[in-house]
Amino acid sequence: HAFDAVPSIRTAGVIAGGVAGFMAARIAVSYFRWVSLSEGLTYVAVAAFLALAILAASLAPALKAARIDPMTALRLD
């Protein structure tokens, strides 16, 4: 089935996102002295930034796919 791998992909994404968030928070601490790693707000801000980046990266392909006629796409496939 096509969706059998979804939980493992999701888990890998959460782990990778956590690692990326921690690394981005450490970078933010090195640039901004008023940011602390012990603050939850730092992690929330990094998570929000990464979520916006993901949304921005997926918006253009989604809009392009929405303009294509489904029957045309199925015929070309």
All heavy atoms as TSV, in Angstrom:
chain	resi	resn	atom	element	x	y	z
A	1	HIS	N	N	0.827	-1.193	0.000
A	1	HIS	CA	C	0.000	0.000	0.000
A	1	HIS	C	C	0.869	1.253	0.000
A	1	HIS	O	O	1.960	1.264	0.548
A	1	HIS	CB	C	-0.911	-0.012	1.214
A	1	HIS	CG	C	-1.899	-1.123	1.167
A	1	HIS	ND1	N	-1.670	-2.329	1.793
A	1	HIS	CD2	C	-3.104	-1.219	0.579
A	1	HIS	CE1	C	-2.719	-3.106	1.588
A	1	HIS	NE2	N	-3.602	-2.457	0.851
A	2	ALA	N	N	0.315	2.291	-0.555
A	2	ALA	CA	C	1.091	3.523	-0.712
A	2	ALA	C	C	1.339	4.234	0.610
A	2	ALA	O	O	2.344	4.913	0.782
A	2	ALA	CB	C	0.368	4.464	-1.665
A	3	PHE	N	N	0.413	4.104	1.569
A	3	PHE	CA	C	0.535	4.856	2.811
A	3	PHE	C	C	1.186	4.073	3.949
A	3	PHE	O	O	1.209	4.541	5.082
A	3	PHE	CB	C	-0.839	5.364	3.254
A	3	PHE	CG	C	-1.427	6.357	2.303
A	3	PHE	CD1	C	-2.507	6.028	1.504
A	3	PHE	CD2	C	-0.878	7.620	2.191
A	3	PHE	CE1	C	-3.036	6.941	0.623
A	3	PHE	CE2	C	-1.400	8.547	1.310
A	3	PHE	CZ	C	-2.482	8.206	0.522
A	4	ASP	N	N	1.718	2.900	3.669
A	4	ASP	CA	C	2.365	2.115	4.714
A	4	ASP	C	C	3.618	2.793	5.252
A	4	ASP	O	O	3.962	2.650	6.412
A	4	ASP	CB	C	2.723	0.721	4.203
A	4	ASP	CG	C	1.479	-0.146	4.020
A	4	ASP	OD1	O	0.434	0.211	4.579
A	4	ASP	OD2	O	1.581	-1.164	3.315
A	5	ALA	N	N	4.314	3.539	4.421
A	5	ALA	CA	C	5.567	4.179	4.827
A	5	ALA	C	C	5.346	5.526	5.485
A	5	ALA	O	O	6.290	6.112	6.004
A	5	ALA	CB	C	6.474	4.349	3.609
A	6	VAL	N	N	4.112	6.022	5.501
A	6	VAL	CA	C	3.859	7.373	6.021
A	6	VAL	C	C	4.265	7.535	7.485
A	6	VAL	O	O	4.925	8.521	7.824
A	6	VAL	CB	C	2.385	7.776	5.789
A	6	VAL	CG1	C	2.040	9.059	6.508
A	6	VAL	CG2	C	2.119	7.913	4.305
A	7	PRO	N	N	3.927	6.615	8.409
A	7	PRO	CA	C	4.345	6.835	9.801
A	7	PRO	C	C	5.857	6.903	9.975
A	7	PRO	O	O	6.360	7.721	10.751
A	7	PRO	CB	C	3.758	5.641	10.551
A	7	PRO	CG	C	2.607	5.207	9.720
A	7	PRO	CD	C	3.018	5.481	8.300
A	8	SER	N	N	6.595	6.086	9.249
A	8	SER	CA	C	8.047	6.127	9.393
A	8	SER	C	C	8.619	7.402	8.786
A	8	SER	O	O	9.570	7.975	9.325
A	8	SER	CB	C	8.691	4.896	8.754
A	8	SER	OG	O	8.407	4.859	7.373
A	9	ILE	N	N	8.047	7.873	7.695
A	9	ILE	CA	C	8.489	9.133	7.099
A	9	ILE	C	C	8.174	10.285	8.042
A	9	ILE	O	O	8.983	11.186	8.237
A	9	ILE	CB	C	7.834	9.342	5.725
A	9	ILE	CG1	C	8.350	8.307	4.739
A	9	ILE	CG2	C	8.064	10.752	5.207
A	9	ILE	CD1	C	7.621	8.293	3.418
A	10	ARG	N	N	6.993	10.248	8.644
A	10	ARG	CA	C	6.596	11.292	9.584
A	10	ARG	C	C	7.528	11.304	10.793
A	10	ARG	O	O	7.964	12.362	11.243
A	10	ARG	CB	C	5.157	11.061	10.030
A	10	ARG	CG	C	4.603	12.150	10.873
A	10	ARG	CD	C	3.158	11.904	11.238
A	10	ARG	NE	N	2.564	10.893	10.373
A	10	ARG	CZ	C	1.554	10.114	10.720
A	10	ARG	NH1	N	1.023	10.220	11.894
A	10	ARG	NH2	N	1.065	9.233	9.899
A	11	THR	N	N	7.846	10.132	11.308
A	11	THR	CA	C	8.753	10.044	12.452
A	11	THR	C	C	10.129	10.576	12.094
A	11	THR	O	O	10.734	11.332	12.859
A	11	THR	CB	C	8.860	8.584	12.935
A	11	THR	OG1	O	7.551	8.109	13.255
A	11	THR	CG2	C	9.755	8.470	14.145
A	12	ALA	N	N	10.616	10.211	10.928
A	12	ALA	CA	C	11.913	10.724	10.479
A	12	ALA	C	C	11.872	12.239	10.328
A	12	ALA	O	O	12.831	12.936	10.673
A	12	ALA	CB	C	12.312	10.073	9.160
A	13	GLY	N	N	10.758	12.772	9.838
A	13	GLY	CA	C	10.613	14.219	9.701
A	13	GLY	C	C	10.597	14.938	11.035
A	13	GLY	O	O	11.195	16.005	11.183
A	14	VAL	N	N	9.926	14.348	12.007
A	14	VAL	CA	C	9.888	14.961	13.349
A	14	VAL	C	C	11.278	14.946	13.973
A	14	VAL	O	O	11.724	15.939	14.561
A	14	VAL	CB	C	8.864	14.231	14.245
A	14	VAL	CG1	C	9.002	14.648	15.695
A	14	VAL	CG2	C	7.460	14.504	13.746
A	15	ILE	N	N	11.983	13.849	13.841
A	15	ILE	CA	C	13.341	13.761	14.407
A	15	ILE	C	C	14.271	14.738	13.694
A	15	ILE	O	O	15.018	15.488	14.338
A	15	ILE	CB	C	13.868	12.318	14.315
A	15	ILE	CG1	C	13.079	11.419	15.273
A	15	ILE	CG2	C	15.358	12.259	14.631
A	15	ILE	CD1	C	13.352	9.945	15.101
A	16	ALA	N	N	14.227	14.759	12.372
A	16	ALA	CA	C	15.069	15.686	11.614
A	16	ALA	C	C	14.715	17.128	11.939
A	16	ALA	O	O	15.599	17.989	12.061
A	16	ALA	CB	C	14.932	15.427	10.122
A	17	GLY	N	N	13.426	17.406	12.098
A	17	GLY	CA	C	13.000	18.760	12.451
A	17	GLY	C	C	13.473	19.166	13.834
A	17	GLY	O	O	13.859	20.315	14.063
A	18	GLY	N	N	13.446	18.234	14.773
A	18	GLY	CA	C	13.948	18.530	16.112
A	18	GLY	C	C	15.428	18.833	16.109
A	18	GLY	O	O	15.882	19.785	16.757
A	19	VAL	N	N	16.178	18.038	15.370
A	19	VAL	CA	C	17.624	18.273	15.256
A	19	VAL	C	C	17.889	19.607	14.570
A	19	VAL	O	O	18.723	20.402	15.019
A	19	VAL	CB	C	18.311	17.107	14.513
A	19	VAL	CG1	C	19.751	17.431	14.185
A	19	VAL	CG2	C	18.228	15.834	15.340
A	20	ALA	N	N	17.165	19.872	13.475
A	20	ALA	CA	C	17.344	21.145	12.761
A	20	ALA	C	C	16.951	22.323	13.640
A	20	ALA	O	O	17.613	23.366	13.631
A	20	ALA	CB	C	16.520	21.148	11.479
A	21	GLY	N	N	15.900	22.170	14.422
A	21	GLY	CA	C	15.483	23.230	15.338
A	21	GLY	C	C	16.527	23.500	16.400
A	21	GLY	O	O	16.811	24.664	16.732
A	22	PHE	N	N	17.104	22.452	16.946
A	22	PHE	CA	C	18.150	22.632	17.955
A	22	PHE	C	C	19.365	23.327	17.359
A	22	PHE	O	O	19.933	24.242	17.954
A	22	PHE	CB	C	18.544	21.274	18.542
A	22	PHE	CG	C	19.596	21.373	19.610
A	22	PHE	CD1	C	19.275	21.851	20.864
A	22	PHE	CD2	C	20.898	21.002	19.350
A	22	PHE	CE1	C	20.240	21.957	21.843
A	22	PHE	CE2	C	21.875	21.100	20.322
A	22	PHE	CZ	C	21.542	21.576	21.583
A	23	MET	N	N	19.760	22.904	16.144
A	23	MET	CA	C	20.915	23.532	15.498
A	23	MET	C	C	20.628	24.992	15.152
A	23	MET	O	O	21.478	25.864	15.343
A	23	MET	CB	C	21.296	22.746	14.244
A	23	MET	CG	C	21.901	21.391	14.575
A	23	MET	SD	S	22.187	20.265	13.187
A	23	MET	CE	C	22.551	21.287	11.830
A	24	ALA	N	N	19.417	25.270	14.668
A	24	ALA	CA	C	19.060	26.648	14.334
A	24	ALA	C	C	19.001	27.514	15.593
A	24	ALA	O	O	19.382	28.687	15.561
A	24	ALA	CB	C	17.722	26.680	13.597
A	25	ALA	N	N	18.541	26.949	16.691
A	25	ALA	CA	C	18.516	27.707	17.949
A	25	ALA	C	C	19.937	28.029	18.411
A	25	ALA	O	O	20.197	29.128	18.897
A	25	ALA	CB	C	17.772	26.912	19.019
A	26	ARG	N	N	20.845	27.094	18.254
A	26	ARG	CA	C	22.239	27.355	18.630
A	26	ARG	C	C	22.850	28.444	17.746
A	26	ARG	O	O	23.617	29.267	18.217
A	26	ARG	CB	C	23.060	26.074	18.550
A	26	ARG	CG	C	22.657	25.081	19.641
A	26	ARG	CD	C	23.622	23.949	19.747
A	26	ARG	NE	N	24.967	24.385	20.037
A	26	ARG	CZ	C	25.512	24.461	21.238
A	26	ARG	NH1	N	24.782	24.159	22.290
A	26	ARG	NH2	N	26.759	24.843	21.399
A	27	ILE	N	N	22.505	28.438	16.470
A	27	ILE	CA	C	22.989	29.493	15.575
A	27	ILE	C	C	22.404	30.839	15.988
A	27	ILE	O	O	23.102	31.853	16.009
A	27	ILE	CB	C	22.643	29.153	14.112
A	27	ILE	CG1	C	23.474	27.951	13.652
A	27	ILE	CG2	C	22.878	30.349	13.192
A	27	ILE	CD1	C	23.055	27.377	12.324
A	28	ALA	N	N	21.116	30.844	16.344
A	28	ALA	CA	C	20.480	32.087	16.776
A	28	ALA	C	C	21.149	32.630	18.027
A	28	ALA	O	O	21.323	33.842	18.173
A	28	ALA	CB	C	18.990	31.858	17.029
A	29	VAL	N	N	21.545	31.747	18.941
A	29	VAL	CA	C	22.224	32.181	20.161
A	29	VAL	C	C	23.559	32.824	19.821
A	29	VAL	O	O	23.958	33.814	20.436
A	29	VAL	CB	C	22.411	30.986	21.128
A	29	VAL	CG1	C	23.372	31.314	22.244
A	29	VAL	CG2	C	21.074	30.572	21.703
A	30	SER	N	N	24.252	32.290	18.820
A	30	SER	CA	C	25.552	32.859	18.476
A	30	SER	C	C	25.422	34.233	17.815
A	30	SER	O	O	26.315	35.065	17.936
A	30	SER	CB	C	26.336	31.907	17.563
A	30	SER	OG	O	25.740	31.820	16.293
A	31	TYR	N	N	24.305	34.488	17.130
A	31	TYR	CA	C	24.106	35.784	16.483
A	31	TYR	C	C	23.432	36.810	17.405
A	31	TYR	O	O	23.720	37.995	17.341
A	31	TYR	CB	C	23.261	35.635	15.216
A	31	TYR	CG	C	24.047	35.101	14.047
A	31	TYR	CD1	C	23.833	33.818	13.571
A	31	TYR	CD2	C	25.002	35.880	13.423
A	31	TYR	CE1	C	24.553	33.327	12.498
A	31	TYR	CE2	C	25.740	35.397	12.351
A	31	TYR	CZ	C	25.496	34.118	11.901
A	31	TYR	OH	O	26.220	33.639	10.840
A	32	PHE	N	N	22.503	36.353	18.201
A	32	PHE	CA	C	21.734	37.245	19.061
A	32	PHE	C	C	22.027	36.900	20.511
A	32	PHE	O	O	21.605	35.868	21.015
A	32	PHE	CB	C	20.235	37.106	18.785
A	32	PHE	CG	C	19.885	37.290	17.345
A	32	PHE	CD1	C	19.486	36.209	16.576
A	32	PHE	CD2	C	19.956	38.532	16.756
A	32	PHE	CE1	C	19.158	36.371	15.242
A	32	PHE	CE2	C	19.631	38.704	15.417
A	32	PHE	CZ	C	19.235	37.624	14.657
A	33	ARG	N	N	22.724	37.760	21.197
A	33	ARG	CA	C	23.145	37.477	22.578
A	33	ARG	C	C	21.974	37.411	23.549
A	33	ARG	O	O	22.065	36.800	24.595
A	33	ARG	CB	C	24.142	38.535	23.047
A	33	ARG	CG	C	25.405	38.575	22.221
A	33	ARG	CD	C	26.216	37.323	22.435
A	33	ARG	NE	N	27.396	37.358	21.569
A	33	ARG	CZ	C	27.975	36.304	21.098
A	33	ARG	NH1	N	27.529	35.122	21.400
A	33	ARG	NH2	N	29.030	36.402	20.321
A	34	TRP	N	N	20.849	38.037	23.213
A	34	TRP	CA	C	19.710	38.059	24.122
A	34	TRP	C	C	18.860	36.798	24.026
A	34	TRP	O	O	17.933	36.608	24.792
A	34	TRP	CB	C	18.846	39.297	23.879
A	34	TRP	CG	C	18.499	39.523	22.443
A	34	TRP	CD1	C	19.214	40.260	21.546
A	34	TRP	CD2	C	17.393	39.002	21.738
A	34	TRP	NE1	N	18.608	40.230	20.318
A	34	TRP	CE2	C	17.487	39.468	20.403
A	34	TRP	CE3	C	16.325	38.184	22.078
A	34	TRP	CZ2	C	16.553	39.144	19.434
A	34	TRP	CZ3	C	15.398	37.862	21.104
A	34	TRP	CH2	C	15.516	38.343	19.801
A	35	VAL	N	N	19.175	35.901	23.084
A	35	VAL	CA	C	18.447	34.640	22.934
A	35	VAL	C	C	19.100	33.590	23.818
A	35	VAL	O	O	20.317	33.475	23.868
A	35	VAL	CB	C	18.456	34.181	21.464
A	35	VAL	CG1	C	17.825	32.811	21.330
A	35	VAL	CG2	C	17.743	35.184	20.595
A	36	SER	N	N	18.287	32.819	24.518
A	36	SER	CA	C	18.798	31.778	25.405
A	36	SER	C	C	18.272	30.420	24.944
A	36	SER	O	O	17.120	30.290	24.540
A	36	SER	CB	C	18.345	32.048	26.841
A	36	SER	OG	O	18.659	30.954	27.672
A	37	LEU	N	N	19.137	29.411	25.023
A	37	LEU	CA	C	18.714	28.053	24.651
A	37	LEU	C	C	17.715	27.466	25.634
A	37	LEU	O	O	16.985	26.536	25.313
A	37	LEU	CB	C	19.925	27.132	24.544
A	37	LEU	CG	C	20.716	27.199	23.248
A	37	LEU	CD1	C	21.900	26.254	23.311
A	37	LEU	CD2	C	19.856	26.856	22.060
A	38	SER	N	N	17.687	27.987	26.846
A	38	SER	CA	C	16.781	27.441	27.844
A	38	SER	C	C	15.371	28.014	27.719
A	38	SER	O	O	14.459	27.543	28.389
A	38	SER	CB	C	17.325	27.706	29.249
A	38	SER	OG	O	17.412	29.106	29.473
A	39	GLU	N	N	15.173	28.994	26.856
A	39	GLU	CA	C	13.853	29.581	26.667
A	39	GLU	C	C	13.053	28.757	25.666
A	39	GLU	O	O	13.549	28.394	24.609
A	39	GLU	CB	C	13.967	31.004	26.124
A	39	GLU	CG	C	14.512	31.998	27.107
A	39	GLU	CD	C	14.566	33.386	26.501
A	39	GLU	OE1	O	13.864	33.645	25.513
A	39	GLU	OE2	O	15.318	34.200	27.029
A	40	GLY	N	N	11.830	28.474	26.013
A	40	GLY	CA	C	10.954	27.748	25.096
A	40	GLY	C	C	10.584	28.587	23.888
A	40	GLY	O	O	10.330	28.059	22.803
A	41	LEU	N	N	10.583	29.902	24.067
A	41	LEU	CA	C	10.229	30.789	22.962
A	41	LEU	C	C	11.197	30.650	21.791
A	41	LEU	O	O	10.798	30.759	20.628
A	41	LEU	CB	C	10.206	32.241	23.455
A	41	LEU	CG	C	9.823	33.300	22.438
A	41	LEU	CD1	C	8.413	33.042	21.911
A	41	LEU	CD2	C	9.916	34.673	23.040
A	42	THR	N	N	12.451	30.370	22.080
A	42	THR	CA	C	13.437	30.183	21.017
A	42	THR	C	C	13.049	29.002	20.133
A	42	THR	O	O	13.060	29.094	18.905
A	42	THR	CB	C	14.837	29.940	21.609
A	42	THR	OG1	O	15.166	31.043	22.446
A	42	THR	CG2	C	15.877	29.794	20.530
A	43	TYR	N	N	12.669	27.906	20.759
A	43	TYR	CA	C	12.289	26.717	19.995
A	43	TYR	C	C	10.981	26.931	19.240
A	43	TYR	O	O	10.828	26.469	18.109
A	43	TYR	CB	C	12.182	25.500	20.910
A	43	TYR	CG	C	13.525	25.061	21.415
A	43	TYR	CD1	C	13.934	25.352	22.701
A	43	TYR	CD2	C	14.395	24.377	20.581
A	43	TYR	CE1	C	15.186	24.962	23.154
A	43	TYR	CE2	C	15.642	23.984	21.020
A	43	TYR	CZ	C	16.029	24.277	22.316
A	43	TYR	OH	O	17.255	23.898	22.751
A	44	VAL	N	N	10.054	27.659	19.845
A	44	VAL	CA	C	8.794	27.946	19.170
A	44	VAL	C	C	9.043	28.836	17.954
A	44	VAL	O	O	8.480	28.612	16.875
A	44	VAL	CB	C	7.794	28.609	20.147
A	44	VAL	CG1	C	6.569	29.128	19.417
A	44	VAL	CG2	C	7.391	27.634	21.232
A	45	ALA	N	N	9.901	29.829	18.106
A	45	ALA	CA	C	10.210	30.728	16.987
A	45	ALA	C	C	10.904	29.979	15.859
A	45	ALA	O	O	10.587	30.187	14.679
A	45	ALA	CB	C	11.080	31.882	17.471
A	46	VAL	N	N	11.831	29.104	16.191
A	46	VAL	CA	C	12.527	28.324	15.160
A	46	VAL	C	C	11.551	27.378	14.476
A	46	VAL	O	O	11.558	27.243	13.243
A	46	VAL	CB	C	13.723	27.559	15.761
A	46	VAL	CG1	C	14.271	26.539	14.785
A	46	VAL	CG2	C	14.806	28.532	16.184
A	47	ALA	N	N	10.677	26.739	15.240
A	47	ALA	CA	C	9.681	25.834	14.648
A	47	ALA	C	C	8.738	26.603	13.729
A	47	ALA	O	O	8.391	26.128	12.644
A	47	ALA	CB	C	8.902	25.125	15.745
A	48	ALA	N	N	8.325	27.796	14.138
A	48	ALA	CA	C	7.447	28.608	13.294
A	48	ALA	C	C	8.163	29.025	12.013
A	48	ALA	O	O	7.576	29.012	10.926
A	48	ALA	CB	C	6.976	29.839	14.067
A	49	PHE	N	N	9.433	29.405	12.132
A	49	PHE	CA	C	10.201	29.780	10.947
A	49	PHE	C	C	10.332	28.609	9.978
A	49	PHE	O	O	10.150	28.764	8.769
A	49	PHE	CB	C	11.587	30.291	11.351
A	49	PHE	CG	C	12.471	30.579	10.185
A	49	PHE	CD1	C	12.283	31.719	9.424
A	49	PHE	CD2	C	13.485	29.701	9.832
A	49	PHE	CE1	C	13.089	31.983	8.326
A	49	PHE	CE2	C	14.296	29.954	8.741
A	49	PHE	CZ	C	14.099	31.102	7.987
A	50	LEU	N	N	10.636	27.427	10.500
A	50	LEU	CA	C	10.756	26.249	9.639
A	50	LEU	C	C	9.415	25.878	9.008
A	50	LEU	O	O	9.362	25.476	7.846
A	50	LEU	CB	C	11.323	25.071	10.424
A	50	LEU	CG	C	12.785	25.209	10.853
A	50	LEU	CD1	C	13.196	24.027	11.737
A	50	LEU	CD2	C	13.698	25.311	9.653
A	51	ALA	N	N	8.317	26.033	9.762
A	51	ALA	CA	C	6.994	25.757	9.206
A	51	ALA	C	C	6.669	26.723	8.073
A	51	ALA	O	O	6.115	26.317	7.039
A	51	ALA	CB	C	5.935	25.846	10.303
A	52	LEU	N	N	7.016	27.988	8.232
A	52	LEU	CA	C	6.796	28.956	7.161
A	52	LEU	C	C	7.652	28.646	5.934
A	52	LEU	O	O	7.198	28.801	4.799
A	52	LEU	CB	C	7.076	30.372	7.664
A	52	LEU	CG	C	6.011	30.961	8.577
A	52	LEU	CD1	C	6.471	32.308	9.126
A	52	LEU	CD2	C	4.687	31.100	7.854
A	53	ALA	N	N	8.877	28.205	6.168
A	53	ALA	CA	C	9.747	27.835	5.048
A	53	ALA	C	C	9.176	26.642	4.292
A	53	ALA	O	O	9.194	26.608	3.054
A	53	ALA	CB	C	11.150	27.525	5.558
A	54	ILE	N	N	8.653	25.668	5.012
A	54	ILE	CA	C	8.041	24.494	4.380
A	54	ILE	C	C	6.807	24.902	3.593
A	54	ILE	O	O	6.594	24.456	2.456
A	54	ILE	CB	C	7.695	23.430	5.438
A	54	ILE	CG1	C	8.979	22.833	6.012
A	54	ILE	CG2	C	6.783	22.356	4.871
A	54	ILE	CD1	C	8.768	22.003	7.251
A	55	LEU	N	N	5.986	25.774	4.174
A	55	LEU	CA	C	4.791	26.242	3.488
A	55	LEU	C	C	5.157	26.991	2.213
A	55	LEU	O	O	4.560	26.773	1.150
A	55	LEU	CB	C	3.976	27.143	4.417
A	55	LEU	CG	C	2.699	27.720	3.827
A	55	LEU	CD1	C	1.709	26.604	3.530
A	55	LEU	CD2	C	2.086	28.728	4.783
A	56	ALA	N	N	6.147	27.848	2.301
A	56	ALA	CA	C	6.572	28.608	1.122
A	56	ALA	C	C	7.126	27.687	0.038
A	56	ALA	O	O	6.870	27.894	-1.147
A	56	ALA	CB	C	7.619	29.641	1.525
A	57	ALA	N	N	7.850	26.659	0.435
A	57	ALA	CA	C	8.442	25.743	-0.535
A	57	ALA	C	C	7.391	24.861	-1.207
A	57	ALA	O	O	7.563	24.447	-2.347
A	57	ALA	CB	C	9.490	24.867	0.143
A	58	SER	N	N	6.301	24.580	-0.515
A	58	SER	CA	C	5.287	23.687	-1.087
A	58	SER	C	C	4.155	24.440	-1.775
A	58	SER	O	O	3.369	23.831	-2.497
A	58	SER	CB	C	4.707	22.785	0.002
A	58	SER	OG	O	4.049	23.574	0.976
A	59	LEU	N	N	4.076	25.744	-1.579
A	59	LEU	CA	C	2.963	26.499	-2.136
A	59	LEU	C	C	3.015	26.580	-3.665
A	59	LEU	O	O	2.001	26.353	-4.335
A	59	LEU	CB	C	2.943	27.906	-1.538
A	59	LEU	CG	C	1.705	28.739	-1.819
A	59	LEU	CD1	C	0.483	28.038	-1.266
A	59	LEU	CD2	C	1.850	30.111	-1.203
A	60	ALA	N	N	4.162	26.890	-4.227
A	60	ALA	CA	C	4.270	27.031	-5.685
A	60	ALA	C	C	3.940	25.728	-6.417
A	60	ALA	O	O	3.138	25.740	-7.365
A	60	ALA	CB	C	5.654	27.537	-6.069
A	61	PRO	N	N	4.504	24.572	-6.033
A	61	PRO	CA	C	4.129	23.332	-6.728
A	61	PRO	C	C	2.650	22.976	-6.549
A	61	PRO	O	O	2.016	22.461	-7.471
A	61	PRO	CB	C	5.010	22.265	-6.087
A	61	PRO	CG	C	6.135	22.997	-5.483
A	61	PRO	CD	C	5.610	24.337	-5.101
A	62	ALA	N	N	2.093	23.278	-5.383
A	62	ALA	CA	C	0.679	22.973	-5.156
A	62	ALA	C	C	-0.213	23.834	-6.041
A	62	ALA	O	O	-1.203	23.348	-6.606
A	62	ALA	CB	C	0.326	23.184	-3.693
A	63	LEU	N	N	0.112	25.115	-6.164
A	63	LEU	CA	C	-0.676	25.993	-7.030
A	63	LEU	C	C	-0.552	25.577	-8.500
A	63	LEU	O	O	-1.528	25.610	-9.241
A	63	LEU	CB	C	-0.243	27.443	-6.841
A	63	LEU	CG	C	-0.617	28.065	-5.501
A	63	LEU	CD1	C	-0.017	29.453	-5.377
A	63	LEU	CD2	C	-2.123	28.091	-5.314
A	64	LYS	N	N	0.640	25.165	-8.897
A	64	LYS	CA	C	0.842	24.705	-10.268
A	64	LYS	C	C	0.033	23.437	-10.534
A	64	LYS	O	O	-0.598	23.293	-11.577
A	64	LYS	CB	C	2.327	24.447	-10.524
A	64	LYS	CG	C	2.629	24.052	-11.938
A	64	LYS	CD	C	4.114	23.885	-12.161
A	64	LYS	CE	C	4.389	23.458	-13.589
A	64	LYS	NZ	N	5.807	23.263	-13.834
A	65	ALA	N	N	0.039	22.518	-9.581
A	65	ALA	CA	C	-0.713	21.274	-9.738
A	65	ALA	C	C	-2.213	21.528	-9.739
A	65	ALA	O	O	-2.968	20.812	-10.404
A	65	ALA	CB	C	-0.342	20.298	-8.626
A	66	ALA	N	N	-2.660	22.552	-9.022
A	66	ALA	CA	C	-4.087	22.842	-8.963
A	66	ALA	C	C	-4.614	23.397	-10.284
A	66	ALA	O	O	-5.807	23.303	-10.563
A	66	ALA	CB	C	-4.368	23.831	-7.839
A	67	ARG	N	N	-3.740	23.975	-11.100
A	67	ARG	CA	C	-4.165	24.543	-12.381
A	67	ARG	C	C	-4.293	23.504	-13.481
A	67	ARG	O	O	-4.893	23.767	-14.514
A	67	ARG	CB	C	-3.177	25.616	-12.828
A	67	ARG	CG	C	-3.357	26.917	-12.055
A	67	ARG	CD	C	-2.390	27.924	-12.551
A	67	ARG	NE	N	-1.105	27.534	-11.932
A	67	ARG	CZ	C	0.026	28.150	-12.111
A	67	ARG	NH1	N	0.107	29.167	-12.904
A	67	ARG	NH2	N	1.119	27.752	-11.495
A	68	ILE	N	N	-3.739	22.322	-13.281
A	68	ILE	CA	C	-3.748	21.291	-14.324
A	68	ILE	C	C	-5.059	20.525	-14.267
A	68	ILE	O	O	-5.538	20.143	-13.193
A	68	ILE	CB	C	-2.562	20.326	-14.136
A	68	ILE	CG1	C	-1.250	21.074	-14.292
A	68	ILE	CG2	C	-2.646	19.170	-15.113
A	68	ILE	CD1	C	-0.036	20.246	-13.978
A	69	ASP	N	N	-5.648	20.291	-15.427
A	69	ASP	CA	C	-6.865	19.504	-15.513
A	69	ASP	C	C	-6.549	18.058	-15.124
A	69	ASP	O	O	-5.603	17.454	-15.660
A	69	ASP	CB	C	-7.403	19.568	-16.944
A	69	ASP	CG	C	-8.654	18.731	-17.117
A	69	ASP	OD1	O	-9.525	18.775	-16.231
A	69	ASP	OD2	O	-8.750	18.040	-18.156
A	70	PRO	N	N	-7.319	17.466	-14.214
A	70	PRO	CA	C	-7.020	16.094	-13.763
A	70	PRO	C	C	-7.049	15.063	-14.896
A	70	PRO	O	O	-6.223	14.157	-14.913
A	70	PRO	CB	C	-8.118	15.795	-12.746
A	70	PRO	CG	C	-8.596	17.119	-12.285
A	70	PRO	CD	C	-8.421	18.054	-13.434
A	71	MET	N	N	-7.953	15.205	-15.815
A	71	MET	CA	C	-8.014	14.232	-16.923
A	71	MET	C	C	-6.784	14.337	-17.825
A	71	MET	O	O	-6.262	13.329	-18.292
A	71	MET	CB	C	-9.285	14.426	-17.735
A	71	MET	CG	C	-10.543	14.033	-16.971
A	71	MET	SD	S	-10.472	12.351	-16.308
A	71	MET	CE	C	-10.432	11.404	-17.790
A	72	THR	N	N	-6.299	15.546	-18.026
A	72	THR	CA	C	-5.091	15.726	-18.823
A	72	THR	C	C	-3.891	15.110	-18.124
A	72	THR	O	O	-3.077	14.440	-18.750
A	72	THR	CB	C	-4.836	17.233	-19.073
A	72	THR	OG1	O	-5.985	17.793	-19.689
A	72	THR	CG2	C	-3.625	17.445	-19.940
A	73	ALA	N	N	-3.812	15.316	-16.832
A	73	ALA	CA	C	-2.712	14.740	-16.065
A	73	ALA	C	C	-2.747	13.216	-16.092
A	73	ALA	O	O	-1.715	12.571	-16.201
A	73	ALA	CB	C	-2.760	15.244	-14.621
A	74	LEU	N	N	-3.937	12.642	-16.003
A	74	LEU	CA	C	-4.064	11.179	-16.038
A	74	LEU	C	C	-3.699	10.635	-17.421
A	74	LEU	O	O	-3.088	9.574	-17.534
A	74	LEU	CB	C	-5.477	10.754	-15.660
A	74	LEU	CG	C	-5.828	10.914	-14.183
A	74	LEU	CD1	C	-7.300	10.648	-13.948
A	74	LEU	CD2	C	-4.972	9.987	-13.340
A	75	ARG	N	N	-4.066	11.349	-18.467
A	75	ARG	CA	C	-3.711	10.900	-19.819
A	75	ARG	C	C	-2.215	10.956	-20.059
A	75	ARG	O	O	-1.658	10.116	-20.737
A	75	ARG	CB	C	-4.439	11.759	-20.859
A	75	ARG	CG	C	-5.794	11.237	-21.197
A	75	ARG	CD	C	-6.374	11.960	-22.393
A	75	ARG	NE	N	-7.703	12.385	-21.988
A	75	ARG	CZ	C	-8.105	13.637	-21.860
A	75	ARG	NH1	N	-7.310	14.625	-22.167
A	75	ARG	NH2	N	-9.326	13.908	-21.478
A	76	LEU	N	N	-1.557	11.976	-19.495
A	76	LEU	CA	C	-0.110	12.117	-19.683
A	76	LEU	C	C	0.657	11.124	-18.839
A	76	LEU	O	O	1.836	10.866	-19.119
A	76	LEU	CB	C	0.323	13.547	-19.347
A	76	LEU	CG	C	-0.195	14.633	-20.287
A	76	LEU	CD1	C	0.203	16.003	-19.775
A	76	LEU	CD2	C	0.322	14.407	-21.689
A	77	ASP	N	N	0.057	10.588	-17.807
A	77	ASP	CA	C	0.733	9.661	-16.920
A	77	ASP	C	C	0.803	8.334	-17.518
A	77	ASP	O	O	1.117	7.531	-18.009
A	77	ASP	CB	C	0.007	9.566	-15.582
A	77	ASP	CG	C	0.833	8.872	-14.538
A	77	ASP	OD1	O	2.062	8.996	-14.587
A	77	ASP	OD2	O	0.233	8.242	-13.668
